[in-house]
Amino acid sequence: MKKNIGIFLVMCIMLTACKNDKFPYDDELDDSEKNEISTEYNSVIDRKIANTKDEKINIAYDEALSEYEGYLDNVKLFEENYKNQDYDGDGKTDRIFQYFRNDNKKVYTICFGNGDRLELGAFDDTFLGLEVWGADITGDGKNEIVFCGEHTGNTWIQSGSEIAIWRKDGSEYTRMNLPGKQTRMRYSAGYDIYIEKAEQENTILVTCPELGLEEEYVLPENQREEFDSCYKDLKVGERILSSSKAWKIAVDGDDIFLYEAFLDRQTAAVKIKMQWKENKFEVMNTEILEEYL
């Protein structure tokens, strides 16, 4: 069964909680460091869990995302998404604990039933929506942990999401190398995708040198007015960078799909199909969609 990114903590209010300040380890990783994401026990999370009541609570979305500290399955609004989960496939219940550091950055910790822990974050955006699931992507019989965090407070969430995959390596989880710029505190994946206005009316050229993608895209009628508004200054023959980060990820058997929306405020996307081969992700093909997912 195809496991799409279908359940997010969607919010209707348009709130943005991102900051520009930098904290240690925000710099880009080099190739030797990309998978060295620590999952050791953290005294902060130990204290948070010990001092938090493990009980059900009924609170609003904004409070649940931006203030609440505790297990997400205890929040009535989120209970169905997070209760009775087994992400690593060992038959034991896994839970996700949300807390905030002293600098107000949000951290999600997956507390596995076998005692392992995997920290996701820290994130500036306290309104970050979260989905986590397990899937055997590498074919070794063990579940990898797939994470996608959607910036529900941003005015244009399709501009990019927090995306990462971890695999169990001995006693620790290591972050797998996905295509695109990755940082220790920002999880992103994707390719640089460009658009160029063609001479033919309502037509653009979509290109990605890394993928060998060069394809004309004829804007459907329901996208033309918005395109003309967003790109009114774009001249024929002019090429601009339209996307560099995927905003959704999906898994179907051995196939992993990244989706990059390449037009502002539009449903068009490049669908990138990948597979794990010879210890790395290999792009199999690309497809341009009028509507993503």
Phi and psi restraints in degrees (value plus and minus 20) as a CYANA .aco file:
   2 LYS   PHI     -90.4   -50.4
   2 LYS   PSI     109.6   149.6
   3 LYS   PHI    -124.7   -84.7
   3 LYS   PSI      67.4   107.4
   4 ASN   PHI    -103.1   -63.1
   4 ASN   PSI     143.0   183.0
   5 ILE   PHI     -98.9   -58.9
   5 ILE   PSI      73.5   113.5
   6 GLY   PHI    -134.8   -94.8
   6 GLY   PSI     -42.4    -2.4
   7 ILE   PHI    -138.3   -98.3
   7 ILE   PSI      89.8   129.8
   8 PHE   PHI    -143.2  -103.2
   8 PHE   PSI     141.3   181.3
   9 LEU   PHI    -102.2   -62.2
   9 LEU   PSI      59.9    99.9
  10 VAL   PHI     -99.5   -59.5
  10 VAL   PSI     115.1   155.1
  11 MET   PHI    -143.4  -103.4
  11 MET   PSI     121.4   161.4
  12 CYS   PHI    -108.1   -68.1
  12 CYS   PSI     -45.8    -5.8
  13 ILE   PHI     -96.3   -56.3
  13 ILE   PSI     124.6   164.6
  14 MET   PHI    -118.3   -78.3
  14 MET   PSI      67.7   107.7
  15 LEU   PHI    -137.7   -97.7
  15 LEU   PSI     116.8   156.8
  16 THR   PHI    -141.6  -101.6
  16 THR   PSI     104.1   144.1
  17 ALA   PHI    -139.0   -99.0
  17 ALA   PSI       7.1    47.1
  18 CYS   PHI    -104.6   -64.6
  18 CYS   PSI     125.4   165.4
  19 LYS   PHI    -142.0  -102.0
  19 LYS   PSI     142.6   182.6
  20 ASN   PHI    -121.8   -81.8
  20 ASN   PSI     -26.3    13.7
  21 ASP   PHI     -91.1   -51.1
  21 ASP   PSI     132.7   172.7
  22 LYS   PHI    -130.8   -90.8
  22 LYS   PSI     127.5   167.5
  23 PHE   PHI    -143.8  -103.8
  23 PHE   PSI     148.1   188.1
  24 PRO   PHI     -72.2   -32.2
  24 PRO   PSI     121.3   161.3
  25 TYR   PHI      54.6    94.6
  25 TYR   PSI      -3.0    37.0
  26 ASP   PHI    -100.9   -60.9
  26 ASP   PSI     -30.4     9.6
  27 ASP   PHI     -90.1   -50.1
  27 ASP   PSI     137.2   177.2
  28 GLU   PHI     -85.6   -45.6
  28 GLU   PSI     121.6   161.6
  29 LEU   PHI     -99.6   -59.6
  29 LEU   PSI     126.3   166.3
  30 ASP   PHI    -109.4   -69.4
  30 ASP   PSI     154.3   194.3
  31 ASP   PHI     -79.4   -39.4
  31 ASP   PSI     -50.9   -10.9
  32 SER   PHI     -96.9   -56.9
  32 SER   PSI     -34.5     5.5
  33 GLU   PHI    -128.3   -88.3
  33 GLU   PSI     -33.5     6.5
  34 LYS   PHI     -75.9   -35.9
  34 LYS   PSI     -51.7   -11.7
  35 ASN   PHI    -119.8   -79.8
  35 ASN   PSI     -16.8    23.2
  36 GLU   PHI    -110.6   -70.6
  36 GLU   PSI      40.8    80.8
  37 ILE   PHI    -113.0   -73.0
  37 ILE   PSI      97.8   137.8
  38 SER   PHI     -88.2   -48.2
  38 SER   PSI     117.9   157.9
  39 THR   PHI    -146.3  -106.3
  39 THR   PSI       4.2    44.2
  40 GLU   PHI     -91.1   -51.1
  40 GLU   PSI     136.7   176.7
  41 TYR   PHI     -82.2   -42.2
  41 TYR   PSI     116.2   156.2
  42 ASN   PHI    -133.1   -93.1
  42 ASN   PSI     107.8   147.8
  43 SER   PHI     -81.4   -41.4
  43 SER   PSI     -49.4    -9.4
  44 VAL   PHI     -83.1   -43.1
  44 VAL   PSI     -70.0   -30.0
  45 ILE   PHI     -86.3   -46.3
  45 ILE   PSI     -55.2   -15.2
  46 ASP   PHI     -79.3   -39.3
  46 ASP   PSI     -65.3   -25.3
  47 ARG   PHI     -88.1   -48.1
  47 ARG   PSI     -60.5   -20.5
  48 LYS   PHI     -80.4   -40.4
  48 LYS   PSI     -66.7   -26.7
  49 ILE   PHI     -84.5   -44.5
  49 ILE   PSI     -62.8   -22.8
  50 ALA   PHI     -84.4   -44.4
  50 ALA   PSI     -52.2   -12.2
  51 ASN   PHI    -118.8   -78.8
  51 ASN   PSI     -12.6    27.4
  52 THR   PHI    -130.4   -90.4
  52 THR   PSI     112.2   152.2
  53 LYS   PHI     -91.1   -51.1
  53 LYS   PSI     109.8   149.8
  54 ASP   PHI    -110.0   -70.0
  54 ASP   PSI      59.7    99.7
  55 GLU   PHI    -166.8  -126.8
  55 GLU   PSI     138.2   178.2
  56 LYS   PHI     -88.5   -48.5
  56 LYS   PSI     127.7   167.7
  57 ILE   PHI    -165.3  -125.3
  57 ILE   PSI     122.6   162.6
  58 ASN   PHI    -134.9   -94.9
  58 ASN   PSI      82.5   122.5
  59 ILE   PHI    -155.4  -115.4
  59 ILE   PSI     146.2   186.2
  60 ALA   PHI     -97.2   -57.2
  60 ALA   PSI     144.8   184.8
  61 TYR   PHI     -76.0   -36.0
  61 TYR   PSI     -70.2   -30.2
  62 ASP   PHI     -82.7   -42.7
  62 ASP   PSI     -60.7   -20.7
  63 GLU   PHI     -88.1   -48.1
  63 GLU   PSI     -59.6   -19.6
  64 ALA   PHI     -83.0   -43.0
  64 ALA   PSI     -57.7   -17.7
  65 LEU   PHI    -105.3   -65.3
  65 LEU   PSI     -54.0   -14.0
  66 SER   PHI    -128.3   -88.3
  66 SER   PSI     -28.2    11.8
  67 GLU   PHI    -153.1  -113.1
  67 GLU   PSI     -53.7   -13.7
  68 TYR   PHI     -85.9   -45.9
  68 TYR   PSI     116.7   156.7
  69 GLU   PHI    -142.0  -102.0
  69 GLU   PSI     103.8   143.8
  70 GLY   PHI     133.8   173.8
  70 GLY   PSI    -191.5  -151.5
  71 TYR   PHI     -94.6   -54.6
  71 TYR   PSI     113.1   153.1
  72 LEU   PHI     -86.5   -46.5
  72 LEU   PSI     -48.0    -8.0
  73 ASP   PHI     -92.3   -52.3
  73 ASP   PSI     -29.7    10.3
  74 ASN   PHI    -103.6   -63.6
  74 ASN   PSI     -36.4     3.6
  75 VAL   PHI    -101.3   -61.3
  75 VAL   PSI     103.0   143.0
  76 LYS   PHI     -75.4   -35.4
  76 LYS   PSI     -60.8   -20.8
  77 LEU   PHI     -86.0   -46.0
  77 LEU   PSI     -46.5    -6.5
  78 PHE   PHI    -125.5   -85.5
  78 PHE   PSI     -25.5    14.5
  79 GLU   PHI     -72.8   -32.8
  79 GLU   PSI     -67.1   -27.1
  80 GLU   PHI     -84.3   -44.3
  80 GLU   PSI     -47.8    -7.8
  81 ASN   PHI     -99.3   -59.3
  81 ASN   PSI     -46.6    -6.6
  82 TYR   PHI    -142.9  -102.9
  82 TYR   PSI     -28.1    11.9
  83 LYS   PHI     -99.6   -59.6
  83 LYS   PSI     130.3   170.3
  84 ASN   PHI      34.0    74.0
  84 ASN   PSI      23.0    63.0
  85 GLN   PHI    -114.8   -74.8
  85 GLN   PSI     126.0   166.0
  86 ASP   PHI    -153.9  -113.9
  86 ASP   PSI      61.5   101.5
  87 TYR   PHI     -88.4   -48.4
  87 TYR   PSI     -57.6   -17.6
  88 ASP   PHI    -109.9   -69.9
  88 ASP   PSI     -25.0    15.0
  89 GLY   PHI      54.7    94.7
  89 GLY   PSI       4.8    44.8
  90 ASP   PHI    -117.3   -77.3
  90 ASP   PSI     -13.8    26.2
  91 GLY   PHI      66.4   106.4
  91 GLY   PSI     -20.4    19.6
  92 LYS   PHI    -127.9   -87.9
  92 LYS   PSI     127.4   167.4
  93 THR   PHI     -92.9   -52.9
  93 THR   PSI     110.8   150.8
  94 ASP   PHI    -130.5   -90.5
  94 ASP   PSI     124.1   164.1
  95 ARG   PHI    -150.6  -110.6
  95 ARG   PSI     137.9   177.9
  96 ILE   PHI    -135.9   -95.9
  96 ILE   PSI     105.8   145.8
  97 PHE   PHI    -127.8   -87.8
  97 PHE   PSI     108.5   148.5
  98 GLN   PHI    -126.3   -86.3
  98 GLN   PSI     113.3   153.3
  99 TYR   PHI    -170.6  -130.6
  99 TYR   PSI     152.6   192.6
 100 PHE   PHI    -144.0  -104.0
 100 PHE   PSI     115.8   155.8
 101 ARG   PHI     -96.2   -56.2
 101 ARG   PSI     154.8   194.8
 102 ASN   PHI     -83.1   -43.1
 102 ASN   PSI     -44.2    -4.2
 103 ASP   PHI    -109.6   -69.6
 103 ASP   PSI      -8.7    31.3
 104 ASN   PHI      52.7    92.7
 104 ASN   PSI     -11.0    29.0
 105 LYS   PHI     -98.0   -58.0
 105 LYS   PSI     124.2   164.2
 106 LYS   PHI    -108.4   -68.4
 106 LYS   PSI     122.2   162.2
 107 VAL   PHI    -151.3  -111.3
 107 VAL   PSI     114.3   154.3
 108 TYR   PHI    -126.0   -86.0
 108 TYR   PSI     112.2   152.2
 109 THR   PHI    -140.0  -100.0
 109 THR   PSI     100.6   140.6
 110 ILE   PHI    -101.6   -61.6
 110 ILE   PSI      97.5   137.5
 111 CYS   PHI    -121.2   -81.2
 111 CYS   PSI      79.6   119.6
 112 PHE   PHI     -93.4   -53.4
 112 PHE   PSI     130.1   170.1
 113 GLY   PHI     -83.7   -43.7
 113 GLY   PSI     -40.8    -0.8
 114 ASN   PHI    -108.8   -68.8
 114 ASN   PSI     -16.2    23.8
 115 GLY   PHI      81.2   121.2
 115 GLY   PSI     -33.9     6.1
 116 ASP   PHI     -89.4   -49.4
 116 ASP   PSI     136.7   176.7
 117 ARG   PHI    -157.9  -117.9
 117 ARG   PSI     126.4   166.4
 118 LEU   PHI    -156.3  -116.3
 118 LEU   PSI      98.3   138.3
 119 GLU   PHI    -113.5   -73.5
 119 GLU   PSI     116.1   156.1
 120 LEU   PHI    -135.3   -95.3
 120 LEU   PSI     101.0   141.0
 121 GLY   PHI     102.8   142.8
 121 GLY   PSI    -188.0  -148.0
 122 ALA   PHI    -109.4   -69.4
 122 ALA   PSI     137.4   177.4
 123 PHE   PHI    -141.6  -101.6
 123 PHE   PSI     116.0   156.0
 124 ASP   PHI     -87.6   -47.6
 124 ASP   PSI     -57.8   -17.8
 125 ASP   PHI     -99.8   -59.8
 125 ASP   PSI      83.4   123.4
 126 THR   PHI     -93.4   -53.4
 126 THR   PSI     -34.0     6.0
 127 PHE   PHI    -115.7   -75.7
 127 PHE   PSI       2.8    42.8
 128 LEU   PHI     -88.3   -48.3
 128 LEU   PSI     100.6   140.6
 129 GLY   PHI    -101.5   -61.5
 129 GLY   PSI     131.5   171.5
 130 LEU   PHI    -150.7  -110.7
 130 LEU   PSI     116.4   156.4
 131 GLU   PHI    -156.9  -116.9
 131 GLU   PSI     115.1   155.1
 132 VAL   PHI    -153.8  -113.8
 132 VAL   PSI     118.7   158.7
 133 TRP   PHI    -173.8  -133.8
 133 TRP   PSI     147.8   187.8
 134 GLY   PHI    -131.9   -91.9
 134 GLY   PSI     124.2   164.2
 135 ALA   PHI    -178.2  -138.2
 135 ALA   PSI     122.1   162.1
 136 ASP   PHI    -103.5   -63.5
 136 ASP   PSI      67.5   107.5
 137 ILE   PHI    -100.7   -60.7
 137 ILE   PSI     -53.9   -13.9
 138 THR   PHI    -107.4   -67.4
 138 THR   PSI     -31.1     8.9
 139 GLY   PHI      57.8    97.8
 139 GLY   PSI      -0.6    39.4
 140 ASP   PHI    -116.4   -76.4
 140 ASP   PSI     -12.5    27.5
 141 GLY   PHI      65.8   105.8
 141 GLY   PSI     -20.3    19.7
 142 LYS   PHI    -136.9   -96.9
 142 LYS   PSI     121.7   161.7
 143 ASN   PHI     -93.3   -53.3
 143 ASN   PSI     113.0   153.0
 144 GLU   PHI    -107.1   -67.1
 144 GLU   PSI     139.9   179.9
 145 ILE   PHI    -125.9   -85.9
 145 ILE   PSI      98.8   138.8
 146 VAL   PHI    -123.3   -83.3
 146 VAL   PSI     111.6   151.6
 147 PHE   PHI    -147.6  -107.6
 147 PHE   PSI     115.5   155.5
 148 CYS   PHI    -160.2  -120.2
 148 CYS   PSI     103.5   143.5
 149 GLY   PHI    -135.3   -95.3
 149 GLY   PSI      99.6   139.6
 150 GLU   PHI    -120.3   -80.3
 150 GLU   PSI     109.7   149.7
 151 HIS   PHI     -98.7   -58.7
 151 HIS   PSI      62.2   102.2
 152 THR   PHI     -87.5   -47.5
 152 THR   PSI     -39.3     0.7
 153 GLY   PHI    -106.2   -66.2
 153 GLY   PSI     -31.9     8.1
 154 ASN   PHI     -95.5   -55.5
 154 ASN   PSI     130.0   170.0
 155 THR   PHI     -89.8   -49.8
 155 THR   PSI     -43.1    -3.1
 156 TRP   PHI    -157.0  -117.0
 156 TRP   PSI      63.0   103.0
 157 ILE   PHI     -87.1   -47.1
 157 ILE   PSI     -39.7     0.3
 158 GLN   PHI     -93.5   -53.5
 158 GLN   PSI     -21.0    19.0
 159 SER   PHI     -92.1   -52.1
 159 SER   PSI     -34.2     5.8
 160 GLY   PHI     134.5   174.5
 160 GLY   PSI     129.1   169.1
 161 SER   PHI    -146.3  -106.3
 161 SER   PSI     148.0   188.0
 162 GLU   PHI    -103.9   -63.9
 162 GLU   PSI      97.3   137.3
 163 ILE   PHI    -152.5  -112.5
 163 ILE   PSI     112.9   152.9
 164 ALA   PHI    -179.8  -139.8
 164 ALA   PSI     136.5   176.5
 165 ILE   PHI    -152.7  -112.7
 165 ILE   PSI     114.6   154.6
 166 TRP   PHI    -137.6   -97.6
 166 TRP   PSI     127.8   167.8
 167 ARG   PHI    -145.4  -105.4
 167 ARG   PSI     131.2   171.2
 168 LYS   PHI     -99.0   -59.0
 168 LYS   PSI     103.5   143.5
 169 ASP   PHI    -145.5  -105.5
 169 ASP   PSI      75.4   115.4
 170 GLY   PHI      49.0    89.0
 170 GLY   PSI    -140.7  -100.7
 171 SER   PHI    -116.6   -76.6
 171 SER   PSI     -18.5    21.5
 172 GLU   PHI    -147.8  -107.8
 172 GLU   PSI     140.9   180.9
 173 TYR   PHI    -117.2   -77.2
 173 TYR   PSI     113.5   153.5
 174 THR   PHI    -138.3   -98.3
 174 THR   PSI     124.5   164.5
 175 ARG   PHI     -99.3   -59.3
 175 ARG   PSI     110.3   150.3
 176 MET   PHI    -103.0   -63.0
 176 MET   PSI     125.8   165.8
 177 ASN   PHI     -95.6   -55.6
 177 ASN   PSI      93.8   133.8
 178 LEU   PHI    -121.0   -81.0
 178 LEU   PSI     134.8   174.8
 179 PRO   PHI     -84.0   -44.0
 179 PRO   PSI     123.3   163.3
 180 GLY   PHI      88.4   128.4
 180 GLY   PSI     152.7   192.7
 181 LYS   PHI     -88.4   -48.4
 181 LYS   PSI     107.9   147.9
 182 GLN   PHI    -145.2  -105.2
 182 GLN   PSI     121.2   161.2
 183 THR   PHI    -147.6  -107.6
 183 THR   PSI     144.0   184.0
 184 ARG   PHI     -86.6   -46.6
 184 ARG   PSI     -51.9   -11.9
 185 MET   PHI    -131.6   -91.6
 185 MET   PSI     -19.8    20.2
 186 ARG   PHI    -148.9  -108.9
 186 ARG   PSI     101.7   141.7
 187 TYR   PHI    -118.9   -78.9
 187 TYR   PSI      89.3   129.3
 188 SER   PHI    -157.8  -117.8
 188 SER   PSI     136.5   176.5
 189 ALA   PHI    -167.3  -127.3
 189 ALA   PSI     134.8   174.8
 190 GLY   PHI     118.2   158.2
 190 GLY   PSI    -199.2  -159.2
 191 TYR   PHI    -147.0  -107.0
 191 TYR   PSI     139.6   179.6
 192 ASP   PHI     -95.0   -55.0
 192 ASP   PSI      96.8   136.8
 193 ILE   PHI    -136.0   -96.0
 193 ILE   PSI     111.8   151.8
 194 TYR   PHI    -134.7   -94.7
 194 TYR   PSI     133.3   173.3
 195 ILE   PHI    -145.0  -105.0
 195 ILE   PSI     127.8   167.8
 196 GLU   PHI    -156.8  -116.8
 196 GLU   PSI     111.8   151.8
 197 LYS   PHI     -95.0   -55.0
 197 LYS   PSI     103.2   143.2
 198 ALA   PHI    -108.8   -68.8
 198 ALA   PSI     144.5   184.5
 199 GLU   PHI     -87.1   -47.1
 199 GLU   PSI     -55.1   -15.1
 200 GLN   PHI     -86.8   -46.8
 200 GLN   PSI     115.3   155.3
 201 GLU   PHI     -81.8   -41.8
 201 GLU   PSI     119.3   159.3
 202 ASN   PHI      40.7    80.7
 202 ASN   PSI      10.5    50.5
 203 THR   PHI    -149.4  -109.4
 203 THR   PSI     118.1   158.1
 204 ILE   PHI    -149.1  -109.1
 204 ILE   PSI     136.9   176.9
 205 LEU   PHI    -123.3   -83.3
 205 LEU   PSI     101.3   141.3
 206 VAL   PHI    -121.5   -81.5
 206 VAL   PSI     103.7   143.7
 207 THR   PHI    -153.4  -113.4
 207 THR   PSI     130.4   170.4
 208 CYS   PHI    -167.6  -127.6
 208 CYS   PSI      81.9   121.9
 209 PRO   PHI     -75.9   -35.9
 209 PRO   PSI     -59.6   -19.6
 210 GLU   PHI     -84.1   -44.1
 210 GLU   PSI     -51.9   -11.9
 211 LEU   PHI    -116.8   -76.8
 211 LEU   PSI     -25.7    14.3
 212 GLY   PHI      48.7    88.7
 212 GLY   PSI       4.4    44.4
 213 LEU   PHI    -108.6   -68.6
 213 LEU   PSI     106.8   146.8
 214 GLU   PHI    -172.3  -132.3
 214 GLU   PSI      80.8   120.8
 215 GLU   PHI    -164.6  -124.6
 215 GLU   PSI     117.0   157.0
 216 GLU   PHI     -96.9   -56.9
 216 GLU   PSI     121.5   161.5
 217 TYR   PHI    -147.3  -107.3
 217 TYR   PSI      97.6   137.6
 218 VAL   PHI    -110.3   -70.3
 218 VAL   PSI      99.3   139.3
 219 LEU   PHI     -85.4   -45.4
 219 LEU   PSI     104.9   144.9
 220 PRO   PHI     -87.6   -47.6
 220 PRO   PSI     141.3   181.3
 221 GLU   PHI     -76.7   -36.7
 221 GLU   PSI     -57.1   -17.1
 222 ASN   PHI     -94.9   -54.9
 222 ASN   PSI     -23.1    16.9
 223 GLN   PHI    -130.8   -90.8
 223 GLN   PSI     -29.0    11.0
 224 ARG   PHI     -90.9   -50.9
 224 ARG   PSI     -63.9   -23.9
 225 GLU   PHI     -83.1   -43.1
 225 GLU   PSI     -64.5   -24.5
 226 GLU   PHI     -86.3   -46.3
 226 GLU   PSI     -58.9   -18.9
 227 PHE   PHI     -82.2   -42.2
 227 PHE   PSI     -67.0   -27.0
 228 ASP   PHI     -81.6   -41.6
 228 ASP   PSI     -52.2   -12.2
 229 SER   PHI     -93.3   -53.3
 229 SER   PSI     -64.6   -24.6
 230 CYS   PHI     -96.5   -56.5
 230 CYS   PSI     -49.5    -9.5
 231 TYR   PHI    -143.3  -103.3
 231 TYR   PSI      16.9    56.9
 232 LYS   PHI     -83.4   -43.4
 232 LYS   PSI     -44.0    -4.0
 233 ASP   PHI    -114.0   -74.0
 233 ASP   PSI     -22.5    17.5
 234 LEU   PHI     -95.1   -55.1
 234 LEU   PSI     103.8   143.8
 235 LYS   PHI    -114.9   -74.9
 235 LYS   PSI     136.4   176.4
 236 VAL   PHI     -78.7   -38.7
 236 VAL   PSI     109.9   149.9
 237 GLY   PHI      68.1   108.1
 237 GLY   PSI     -27.1    12.9
 238 GLU   PHI    -106.1   -66.1
 238 GLU   PSI     112.0   152.0
 239 ARG   PHI    -131.3   -91.3
 239 ARG   PSI     114.2   154.2
 240 ILE   PHI    -152.2  -112.2
 240 ILE   PSI     132.4   172.4
 241 LEU   PHI     -93.8   -53.8
 241 LEU   PSI     102.5   142.5
 242 SER   PHI    -127.2   -87.2
 242 SER   PSI     -43.4    -3.4
 243 SER   PHI    -178.8  -138.8
 243 SER   PSI     125.9   165.9
 244 SER   PHI    -156.3  -116.3
 244 SER   PSI     -22.8    17.2
 245 LYS   PHI    -156.0  -116.0
 245 LYS   PSI     117.8   157.8
 246 ALA   PHI     -95.0   -55.0
 246 ALA   PSI     133.6   173.6
 247 TRP   PHI    -139.3   -99.3
 247 TRP   PSI     -25.6    14.4
 248 LYS   PHI    -163.3  -123.3
 248 LYS   PSI     133.8   173.8
 249 ILE   PHI    -156.6  -116.6
 249 ILE   PSI     124.1   164.1
 250 ALA   PHI    -161.8  -121.8
 250 ALA   PSI     135.0   175.0
 251 VAL   PHI    -149.5  -109.5
 251 VAL   PSI     112.6   152.6
 252 ASP   PHI    -158.3  -118.3
 252 ASP   PSI      77.1   117.1
 253 GLY   PHI      44.7    84.7
 253 GLY   PSI    -142.8  -102.8
 254 ASP   PHI    -104.1   -64.1
 254 ASP   PSI     -26.2    13.8
 255 ASP   PHI    -116.6   -76.6
 255 ASP   PSI     116.1   156.1
 256 ILE   PHI    -136.7   -96.7
 256 ILE   PSI     114.8   154.8
 257 PHE   PHI    -140.4  -100.4
 257 PHE   PSI     110.8   150.8
 258 LEU   PHI    -126.7   -86.7
 258 LEU   PSI     121.8   161.8
 259 TYR   PHI    -139.9   -99.9
 259 TYR   PSI     104.1   144.1
 260 GLU   PHI    -138.5   -98.5
 260 GLU   PSI      98.0   138.0
 261 ALA   PHI     -96.8   -56.8
 261 ALA   PSI     102.4   142.4
 262 PHE   PHI    -127.6   -87.6
 262 PHE   PSI     -15.9    24.1
 263 LEU   PHI    -148.8  -108.8
 263 LEU   PSI     112.6   152.6
 264 ASP   PHI     -78.9   -38.9
 264 ASP   PSI     110.3   150.3
 265 ARG   PHI      37.7    77.7
 265 ARG   PSI      12.9    52.9
 266 GLN   PHI    -148.9  -108.9
 266 GLN   PSI     144.0   184.0
 267 THR   PHI    -112.5   -72.5
 267 THR   PSI     -23.3    16.7
 268 ALA   PHI     -90.4   -50.4
 268 ALA   PSI     123.8   163.8
 269 ALA   PHI    -172.2  -132.2
 269 ALA   PSI     134.6   174.6
 270 VAL   PHI    -115.8   -75.8
 270 VAL   PSI     103.4   143.4
 271 LYS   PHI    -117.6   -77.6
 271 LYS   PSI     100.6   140.6
 272 ILE   PHI    -132.1   -92.1
 272 ILE   PSI      95.0   135.0
 273 LYS   PHI    -114.5   -74.5
 273 LYS   PSI     109.5   149.5
 274 MET   PHI    -151.0  -111.0
 274 MET   PSI     139.6   179.6
 275 GLN   PHI    -158.7  -118.7
 275 GLN   PSI     134.3   174.3
 276 TRP   PHI    -107.6   -67.6
 276 TRP   PSI      92.9   132.9
 277 LYS   PHI    -157.9  -117.9
 277 LYS   PSI     112.9   152.9
 278 GLU   PHI      30.3    70.3
 278 GLU   PSI      27.7    67.7
 279 ASN   PHI      46.8    86.8
 279 ASN   PSI       8.2    48.2
 280 LYS   PHI    -179.1  -139.1
 280 LYS   PSI     141.2   181.2
 281 PHE   PHI    -102.8   -62.8
 281 PHE   PSI     111.0   151.0
 282 GLU   PHI    -139.1   -99.1
 282 GLU   PSI     109.7   149.7
 283 VAL   PHI     -94.1   -54.1
 283 VAL   PSI     107.7   147.7
 284 MET   PHI    -114.3   -74.3
 284 MET   PSI     -65.7   -25.7
 285 ASN   PHI    -184.7  -144.7
 285 ASN   PSI     149.8   189.8
 286 THR   PHI    -149.0  -109.0
 286 THR   PSI     136.4   176.4
 287 GLU   PHI    -169.0  -129.0
 287 GLU   PSI     116.5   156.5
 288 ILE   PHI    -115.3   -75.3
 288 ILE   PSI     108.0   148.0
 289 LEU   PHI    -134.4   -94.4
 289 LEU   PSI     121.0   161.0
 290 GLU   PHI     -90.3   -50.3
 290 GLU   PSI     -50.9   -10.9
 291 GLU   PHI    -156.2  -116.2
 291 GLU   PSI     111.2   151.2
 292 TYR   PHI    -101.6   -61.6
 292 TYR   PSI     121.8   161.8
